């Protein structure tokens, strides 16, 4: 019935029961509903205890549903053309300020969704589905990430070449399962705040607005020559693996033949790789952000120069892993990461705090701790100008990593940055990380 396989959690819908509101500071006819610590602007008619479907920022809502609820601004697209909503043609949930307060999503009454589902003879949602995140119902997509455009290239780290009969070398794929891993997607802190406990060991670091990069010395299959293949066929034991240097963007391994160079005609990843390849050790993968400029002088991210000389770029590390020959991954702690980067003269993302979460602000550990912790983070780290940039641009935000056996990063973006992203999408600019 309910599906979650199409979209990362940041862009899934969720059935919620509204239980907390705040007064709007600048509007008598509006109030603020709190959904997983996110603010959504609603009318005064919305009441405590009512069931709503929450759609997050920069998600795209099913267009047939929007037409059914008369949600389009263009009345001609609505079931009742005399009525108008506030959604554009794409059904995108925008970061929209209402009288000075940013609304971080859209709330649809459950009964309106169910009316649509009944009309389509689909299964309806009930209270049993409270708290469930979803992107599809009965195989129909209702919520997904809004994307202007996507760079070409493979996304699973495998080589996808046309096989040519008679020559196995033409289809050789050196990658070994579980040896190379793309970076884990970063969830929204507000949606996952409960994952941070007062006792959590956390690092709080600066979120850079550039392009993701991975550099690793990865165990790969060795392409055997004719003599080695002959020996293998004869039962002679030969070495069939070797460590190779790989580098990638967030979704594309770039130094394999037939791999697309990605968003840019200029390969920023190759530029950084020349400087970092001698600092890689067997099994080590280094994850980070490339900021600054391309050789042409174009900013990697519009106006975000990060104080880098024009025509040059800079790489900042935020994660390091070691993968053993069996495919087991071991995460570096922040302290281990700092030691490795100091030894090999690598830049790390600026660190604001490292230690127990409860010690960061020394606020009382009670039923309000999470809310107070979040408010302290917002007050201290967001809504400011980028302190590393010569240009005046907003800070993107911060990333909190809770240390453990697996990497768990949670991002907190500023309202100003969300507003800028919305304006860029309105202008049709492609999200490079998409």
C-alpha positions in Angstrom: 0.0 0.0 0.0 2.5 2.7 1.2 5.9 2.8 -0.5 9.2 4.4 0.5 11.5 3.1 -2.2 11.7 6.1 -4.6 12.8 9.1 -2.6 15.3 9.8 0.2 13.7 10.5 3.6 14.2 14.3 3.3 11.6 14.4 0.5 9.0 11.9 1.7 5.5 12.8 2.9 4.4 11.8 6.4 1.1 11.4 8.1 1.0 13.5 11.4 -1.3 14.5 14.1 -0.9 18.1 14.9 -0.3 18.7 18.6 1.7 21.9 18.9 1.3 25.4 17.6 3.0 28.7 18.1 1.6 32.2 17.5 2.7 34.0 14.3 4.7 37.1 15.4 3.5 39.2 12.5 0.1 37.9 11.4 -3.2 37.7 13.4 -4.8 35.3 11.0 -2.0 32.8 10.8 -0.2 30.5 13.2 2.7 28.1 13.1 2.2 24.3 13.3 5.3 22.4 14.6 6.0 19.1 12.7 9.1 17.3 13.8 10.6 20.6 15.0 9.8 22.2 11.5 7.6 25.2 11.2 4.6 25.2 8.8 2.4 28.3 8.4 -1.3 27.5 8.7 -4.6 29.2 9.1 -6.3 29.7 12.5 -8.9 27.1 11.5 -6.3 24.2 11.9 -6.8 22.6 15.3 -4.9 20.4 17.7 -5.5 16.7 17.2 -6.3 16.9 13.5 -4.6 14.5 11.0 -2.6 16.0 8.2 -0.2 14.9 5.5 3.1 16.8 5.7 5.0 17.5 2.5 8.6 18.7 3.0 10.5 21.6 1.4 11.5 21.1 -2.2 9.4 18.1 -2.7 7.1 17.7 -5.6 3.4 16.7 -5.0 1.4 14.5 -7.3 -0.1 16.9 -10.0 -3.4 15.0 -10.2 -3.9 15.3 -6.4 -3.2 19.1 -6.6 -5.7 19.5 -9.4 -8.3 17.5 -7.3 -7.8 19.8 -4.3 -7.8 22.9 -6.4 -4.2 23.6 -5.3 -2.8 25.3 -8.5 -2.5 29.0 -8.7 -3.7 28.7 -12.3 -7.3 27.9 -11.9 -7.5 26.3 -15.4 -5.5 23.4 -14.0 -7.9 22.8 -11.1 -11.0 20.5 -10.9 -12.9 23.7 -10.1 -11.5 26.4 -12.4 -13.1 29.1 -10.3 -10.8 28.3 -7.3 -7.1 29.1 -6.9 -4.4 27.6 -4.7 -0.7 28.7 -4.5 1.2 25.9 -6.2 3.0 26.5 -9.5 2.7 24.1 -12.5 5.3 21.7 -11.2 3.7 21.1 -7.8 6.8 22.1 -5.9 6.8 22.9 -2.2 8.8 26.1 -2.0 10.6 27.7 0.9 8.2 30.5 1.3 8.2 33.3 3.9 4.8 34.2 5.3 5.0 37.7 6.9 8.6 37.2 7.8 8.4 33.5 9.0 9.6 30.7 6.6 7.2 27.9 6.1 9.2 24.6 6.1 6.7 22.5 4.2 3.0 22.1 3.3 0.2 20.4 5.3 -2.8 18.7 3.5 -5.8 17.5 5.6 -5.9 13.7 5.5 -9.5 13.8 4.5 -8.7 15.6 1.3 -6.0 13.0 0.4 -8.4 10.2 1.2 -11.2 11.7 -0.9 -8.8 11.7 -3.8 -7.7 8.1 -3.1 -11.4 6.9 -2.9 -12.1 8.6 -6.2 -9.2 6.7 -7.7 -10.4 3.5 -6.0 -7.1 3.3 -4.0 -6.4 2.3 -0.4 -6.9 5.2 2.0 -4.7 6.2 4.9 -5.9 5.7 8.5 -4.6 6.4 12.0 -2.7 3.2 11.8 -0.4 5.0 9.4 0.5 7.8 11.8 4.2 8.6 11.7 4.8 6.6 8.5 6.9 8.3 5.8 6.0 7.5 2.2 6.5 8.6 -1.4 4.0 6.3 -3.1 0.6 4.7 -2.5 -0.4 1.6 -4.4 2.5 2.1 -6.7 1.5 5.7 -7.6 4.1 8.4 -6.7 2.7 11.2 -4.5 5.8 12.9 -3.3 9.4 13.1 -4.6 12.4 15.4 -4.7 11.9 18.3 -7.2 14.8 18.3 -9.7 15.4 20.8 -12.4 17.9 18.6 -14.3 20.3 15.8 -13.6 23.8 15.4 -14.9 24.4 12.3 -17.0 26.3 9.4 -15.7 25.8 6.2 -13.8 24.8 6.4 -10.2 25.6 3.0 -8.8 29.4 2.9 -9.1 29.4 0.2 -11.7 30.7 0.3 -15.2 27.9 0.2 -17.8 29.6 -0.5 -21.1 28.3 -2.1 -24.2 29.6 -5.7 -24.3 31.3 -6.8 -27.5 31.3 -10.4 -28.4 34.6 -12.2 -28.5 36.6 -9.9 -26.3 36.0 -10.2 -22.6 38.3 -7.2 -21.9 35.8 -4.8 -23.4 33.3 -5.5 -20.7 35.7 -5.9 -17.8 34.4 -4.3 -14.6 37.1 -4.0 -12.0 34.8 -3.0 -9.1 34.4 -5.5 -6.2 31.1 -5.4 -4.3 31.3 -3.5 -1.0 34.8 -2.1 -1.7 33.8 1.3 -3.0 30.9 3.2 -1.4 29.4 6.6 -2.3 28.8 8.9 0.6 25.7 8.4 2.7 22.9 10.9 2.2 22.6 13.5 5.0 19.2 13.6 6.7 17.6 16.8 7.9 18.4 17.5 11.6 14.9 18.7 12.4 13.3 15.5 11.1 15.8 13.3 12.9 16.6 15.4 16.0 15.8 12.5 18.4 18.8 10.6 17.1 20.9 13.1 19.0 20.8 12.3 22.7 22.4 14.3 25.5 24.9 11.4 25.9 25.8 11.3 22.1 29.4 12.0 21.2 29.0 14.6 18.4 31.0 16.7 16.1 29.5 20.0 14.9 31.1 21.2 11.7 30.6 23.9 9.1 28.6 22.9 6.0 30.4 24.0 2.9 28.4 24.7 -0.3 30.5 23.2 -3.1 30.6 19.8 -4.8 31.1 16.5 -3.1 34.2 14.4 -3.9 35.5 11.0 -2.9 39.1 9.9 -3.3 40.0 6.3 -2.4 42.6 3.5 -2.9 40.1 0.7 -3.5 40.6 -3.1 -3.8 39.6 -4.0 -7.4 39.7 -7.0 -9.6 42.8 -7.2 -11.6 42.5 -7.5 -15.4 44.5 -10.6 -16.2 46.7 -10.9 -19.3 46.6 -13.9 -21.6 49.3 -15.7 -19.7 47.7 -15.2 -16.3 44.3 -16.4 -17.7 46.1 -19.5 -19.0 47.7 -20.2 -15.6 44.4 -19.7 -13.8 42.7 -22.1 -16.2 45.4 -24.6 -15.4 44.7 -24.3 -11.7 47.7 -22.2 -10.8 47.0 -19.7 -7.9 47.6 -16.1 -9.1 46.8 -12.7 -7.5 43.5 -11.5 -8.9 43.1 -8.3 -7.0 45.0 -5.0 -6.8 44.5 -1.6 -5.2 43.6 1.1 -7.6 43.0 4.9 -7.1 39.4 6.0 -7.8 37.8 9.4 -7.5 34.2 10.3 -7.8 31.5 13.0 -7.5 28.6 12.2 -5.2 27.1 9.7 -7.7 29.6 9.0 -10.5 33.0 7.3 -10.5 35.0 9.6 -12.8 38.3 8.0 -13.7 36.9 4.9 -15.5 36.5 4.8 -19.3 33.0 5.6 -20.5 32.2 7.5 -17.3 30.7 11.0 -17.9 32.7 13.9 -16.4 29.5 15.1 -14.8 28.1 18.5 -14.4 31.1 20.6 -15.5 33.1 20.5 -18.7 36.1 21.1 -16.5 36.9 18.3 -14.1 37.4 19.7 -10.7 37.7 16.2 -9.2 40.7 15.4 -11.4 42.4 18.7 -10.4 42.1 17.8 -6.7 43.1 14.2 -7.3 46.5 15.2 -8.6 47.2 16.7 -5.2 45.7 14.0 -3.0 46.6 10.7 -4.7 49.9 10.4 -2.9 48.1 10.8 0.4 45.8 7.8 -0.1 46.6 4.4 1.6 45.3 1.0 0.8 41.6 0.7 1.8 41.3 4.4 2.7 38.5 6.5 1.2 38.4 10.3 1.9 35.2 12.2 1.6 35.0 16.0 1.3 33.8 19.1 -0.4 35.5 21.0 -3.3 34.9 24.7 -3.1 36.2 27.8 -4.9 36.6 28.1 -8.7 37.2 26.1 -11.8 40.2 26.9 -14.0 37.9 29.0 -16.2 37.2 31.3 -13.3 33.7 30.1 -12.8 32.5 29.5 -9.2 31.8 25.9 -8.4 28.7 27.2 -6.6 27.5 30.6 -7.8 29.1 33.4 -5.7 30.4 31.0 -3.0 34.1 31.8 -3.4 35.2 30.7 0.1 38.2 33.1 -0.1 39.9 31.0 -2.7 41.9 32.6 -5.5 40.0 32.9 -8.7 40.7 30.0 -11.0 41.7 27.7 -8.1 39.8 25.3 -5.8 40.3 23.9 -2.4 39.3 20.5 -0.9 38.0 20.1 2.7 37.7 16.7 4.3 34.6 15.7 6.4 34.8 11.9 6.5 37.4 9.1 6.2 36.8 5.3 6.2 38.9 2.2 6.0 37.6 -0.8 4.1 39.3 -4.2 4.6 39.6 -6.9 1.9 36.4 -8.6 3.3 34.4 -5.4 2.6 33.9 -4.3 6.2 33.9 -0.5 6.7 35.5 1.2 9.7 34.6 4.8 10.3 37.3 7.3 11.5 36.3 9.3 14.6 36.6 13.0 14.3 39.9 12.8 16.3 41.3 10.1 14.0 40.2 12.2 11.0 42.0 15.2 12.3 45.2 13.2 13.0 45.2 11.7 9.5 44.6 15.1 7.9 47.3 16.8 10.0 49.8 14.0 9.1 49.1 14.4 5.3 48.5 18.2 5.3 44.8 17.9 4.3 42.3 20.6 5.1 39.3 19.6 7.2 35.9 21.3 7.4 35.9 23.9 10.2 35.0 22.3 13.5 32.8 24.2 16.0 32.4 21.5 18.7 33.5 18.0 19.5 32.3 16.2 22.6 29.1 15.1 24.5 26.0 16.8 23.2 24.8 17.8 26.7 28.1 19.7 27.3 27.8 21.9 24.2 25.5 24.4 25.7 25.1 23.1 29.3 21.3 23.3 29.1 19.1 21.3 31.5 18.5 17.7 30.4 14.7 17.5 30.7 11.7 16.9 28.4 12.5 20.2 26.6 16.2 19.4 26.0 15.9 18.6 22.2 13.9 21.8 21.5 16.2 23.9 23.5 19.3 22.3 21.9 17.9 23.0 18.4 17.1 26.6 19.3 20.6 27.1 20.6 22.1 25.7 17.3 19.9 27.9 15.2 20.8 31.0 17.2 24.5 30.4 17.1 25.1 29.0 13.7 22.5 30.1 11.2 21.2 33.2 9.5 24.6 34.7 9.1 26.8 35.7 6.2 29.4 33.1 5.1 32.4 33.9 7.2 34.8 32.2 4.8 33.6 34.0 1.6 34.7 37.3 0.2 31.3 37.7 -1.5 28.3 38.4 0.7 26.3 35.1 0.7 24.4 33.3 3.4 25.8 30.5 5.5 24.5 27.2 4.3 24.4 25.8 7.9 26.1 23.0 9.9 26.4 19.2 10.0 26.1 17.2 13.2 27.7 13.8 13.1 26.9 11.3 15.9 29.9 9.0 16.3 29.3 5.2 16.0 29.9 2.2 14.0 28.2 3.7 11.0 28.3 7.3 9.7 25.3 9.3 10.8 25.3 13.0 9.7 22.4 15.4 10.2 22.3 18.8 8.5 20.7 22.1 9.6 20.3 24.7 6.9 19.6 28.3 7.4 16.4 30.0 6.3 18.3 32.4 4.2 20.0 29.6 2.4 16.7 27.8 1.8 15.3 31.0 0.3 18.3 31.4 -1.9 17.9 27.8 -3.1 14.3 28.4 -3.9 15.2 31.5 -6.0 17.8 29.5 -7.9 15.3 26.7 -8.6 12.8 29.4 -9.7 15.4 30.6 -12.2 15.8 27.1 -13.6 19.3 26.5 -12.2 20.4 22.9 -12.0 21.3 21.6 -8.5 24.8 20.1 -9.1 24.5 17.7 -6.2 21.3 16.4 -7.7 
